[in-house]
Amino acid sequence: MTTVLTTSLLTGVFCALFAVVIDLVTDALSMSVVIGLAFVSGFLGSLFAQVVLGKGRK
């Protein structure tokens, strides 16, 4: 389970950093909202994919 959460956390951080680049291109949302949405989206997306694919199971 730790591996699943670690991978999800890293994916969320990557998405948050990607959101910074997106924010530089657009001013539609505040920086904190963009970073928060990207992190949650990446974290949940990675977690869902790993659960569906069965990764993290022994």
C-alpha positions as CSV (number, residue, x, y, z in Angstrom):
1,M,0.0,0.0,0.0
2,T,2.9,2.3,0.7
3,T,4.1,1.9,-2.9
4,V,0.7,2.8,-4.2
5,L,0.5,6.0,-2.1
6,T,4.1,7.0,-2.9
7,T,3.5,6.7,-6.7
8,S,0.2,8.6,-6.4
9,L,1.9,11.3,-4.4
10,L,4.7,11.6,-7.0
11,T,2.1,11.8,-9.8
12,G,0.3,14.5,-7.9
13,V,3.4,16.6,-7.4
14,F,4.3,16.2,-11.1
15,C,0.8,17.4,-12.0
16,A,1.1,20.3,-9.7
17,L,4.4,21.4,-11.3
18,F,2.8,21.0,-14.7
19,A,0.0,23.2,-13.5
20,V,2.5,26.0,-12.8
21,V,3.5,25.9,-16.5
22,I,-0.1,26.0,-17.5
23,D,-0.7,28.9,-15.2
24,L,2.0,30.8,-16.9
25,V,0.1,30.4,-20.2
26,T,-3.3,31.3,-18.8
27,D,-4.6,33.6,-16.1
28,A,-8.1,32.1,-16.0
29,L,-7.7,30.7,-12.5
30,S,-5.6,31.6,-9.4
31,M,-2.3,29.8,-9.1
32,S,-3.4,28.0,-5.9
33,V,-6.6,26.7,-7.5
34,V,-4.7,25.4,-10.5
35,I,-2.1,23.7,-8.4
36,G,-4.7,22.1,-6.1
37,L,-6.8,20.8,-8.9
38,A,-3.9,19.4,-10.7
39,F,-2.6,17.6,-7.6
40,V,-5.9,16.1,-6.7
41,S,-6.5,15.0,-10.3
42,G,-3.1,13.4,-10.6
43,F,-3.3,11.7,-7.2
44,L,-6.7,10.3,-7.7
45,G,-6.1,9.3,-11.3
46,S,-2.9,7.4,-10.4
47,L,-4.6,5.8,-7.4
48,F,-7.5,4.7,-9.6
49,A,-5.3,3.3,-12.3
50,Q,-3.2,1.3,-9.9
51,V,-6.2,-0.1,-8.1
52,V,-7.8,-1.1,-11.5
53,L,-4.6,-2.6,-12.8
54,G,-4.0,-4.5,-9.6
55,K,-0.6,-2.9,-8.9
56,G,0.4,-2.7,-5.3
57,R,-1.1,-6.1,-4.4
58,K,1.1,-8.8,-3.2
